[in-house]
């Protein structure tokens, strides 16, 4: 499990295909999840027995969300301007801060062009 703190407008890239972005809607910080259509997104109930299907959009602080079969994101409340969330995935799935992911892609493209 990885715990990440992000400010408004910052994102995390999970497994090269899921993007979680911190948004401010009114006074609340929320997490927007951008995933391929074939990934199911469901809210994990506190008792763990049932899951409600969610439409693509924002997630509330304190909620846990299952993305696909293997990615679980839990929003952690905080008193600062950051939104903290825990990402629980199998160790084979990579997680990047968006700015590091972009830097990695730029470095790869520059290496390809220099050959």
C-alpha positions as CSV (number, residue, x, y, z in Angstrom):
1,X,0.0,0.0,0.0
2,X,1.2,3.5,-0.9
3,X,0.0,6.6,0.8
4,X,0.2,9.7,-1.4
5,X,-0.5,13.4,-0.8
6,X,-1.5,15.6,-3.7
7,X,-2.6,19.2,-4.1
8,X,-5.5,20.4,-6.3
9,X,-4.8,19.7,-9.9
10,X,-2.1,17.1,-9.3
11,X,-2.5,13.5,-10.4
12,X,-1.2,10.0,-9.9
13,X,-0.8,7.5,-12.7
14,X,-1.5,3.8,-11.8
15,X,-0.4,1.1,-14.1
16,X,0.0,3.4,-17.1
17,X,-3.7,3.5,-17.7
18,X,-5.6,4.9,-14.7
19,X,-5.2,8.6,-13.7
20,X,-6.4,9.9,-10.3
21,X,-6.6,13.7,-10.1
22,X,-7.4,15.9,-7.1
23,X,-10.2,18.4,-7.7
24,X,-11.8,21.1,-5.6
25,X,-15.6,21.2,-6.0
26,X,-16.9,24.0,-3.8
27,X,-15.1,23.8,-0.4
28,X,-14.4,20.0,-0.7
29,X,-11.4,18.2,-2.2
30,X,-12.3,15.2,-4.3
31,X,-10.6,12.6,-6.4
32,X,-11.5,12.1,-10.0
33,X,-10.8,8.7,-11.5
34,X,-10.0,8.4,-15.2
35,X,-9.9,4.8,-16.3
36,X,-10.7,2.8,-19.5
37,X,-14.4,1.9,-20.0
38,X,-13.7,-1.8,-19.6
39,X,-12.5,-1.1,-15.9
40,X,-15.4,-1.4,-13.5
41,X,-15.4,1.3,-10.8
42,X,-17.3,0.5,-7.6
43,X,-17.4,2.0,-4.1
44,X,-16.4,-0.4,-1.4
45,X,-18.9,-0.5,1.5
46,X,-17.6,-0.1,5.0
47,X,-18.8,-3.6,5.9
48,X,-17.2,-5.0,2.8
49,X,-20.2,-7.0,1.8
50,X,-21.8,-5.0,-1.1
51,X,-20.4,-2.7,-3.7
52,X,-22.4,0.0,-5.4
53,X,-21.6,0.8,-9.1
54,X,-20.4,4.4,-9.5
55,X,-20.5,6.5,-12.6
56,X,-17.2,8.1,-13.7
57,X,-16.7,11.3,-11.7
58,X,-15.6,12.5,-8.4
59,X,-15.1,10.5,-5.2
60,X,-15.8,11.8,-1.6
61,X,-13.2,12.1,1.1
62,X,-13.4,9.0,3.3
63,X,-14.6,6.6,0.6
64,X,-12.8,3.5,-0.7
65,X,-13.1,2.7,-4.4
66,X,-12.2,-0.4,-6.3
67,X,-10.9,0.2,-9.9
68,X,-11.0,-2.9,-12.0
69,X,-10.2,-6.0,-10.0
70,X,-6.9,-5.1,-8.4
71,X,-6.7,-1.4,-7.6
72,X,-8.2,0.0,-4.4
73,X,-8.0,3.7,-3.6
74,X,-9.0,5.0,-0.2
75,X,-9.4,8.7,0.4
76,X,-7.8,9.8,3.7
77,X,-9.1,13.0,5.4
78,X,-6.5,15.6,6.2
79,X,-6.6,19.1,7.7
80,X,-4.0,20.5,5.2
81,X,-4.5,21.6,1.6
82,X,-3.4,18.2,0.5
83,X,-5.7,15.3,-0.3
84,X,-4.1,12.1,1.0
85,X,-5.1,8.7,-0.4
86,X,-3.9,5.1,0.0
87,X,-3.4,3.1,-3.2
88,X,-3.4,-0.7,-2.7
89,X,-2.3,-2.7,-5.8
90,X,-0.4,-5.8,-6.5
91,X,3.4,-5.1,-6.6
92,X,3.5,-5.6,-10.4
93,X,1.4,-2.5,-11.0
94,X,3.5,0.7,-11.1
95,X,2.4,4.0,-9.5
96,X,3.8,7.3,-10.5
97,X,3.2,10.9,-9.5
98,X,2.1,12.5,-12.8
99,X,5.1,14.8,-13.1
100,X,7.5,11.8,-12.7
101,X,5.5,9.8,-15.2
102,X,5.7,12.6,-17.8
103,X,9.5,12.9,-17.1
104,X,9.9,9.2,-17.6
105,X,8.0,9.3,-21.0
106,X,10.1,12.3,-22.1
107,X,13.4,10.5,-21.2
108,X,12.2,7.4,-23.2
109,X,11.3,9.5,-26.2
110,X,14.6,11.4,-26.2
111,X,16.5,8.1,-26.0
112,X,14.6,6.7,-29.0
113,X,15.3,9.8,-31.1
114,X,19.0,9.9,-30.2
115,X,19.7,6.4,-31.6
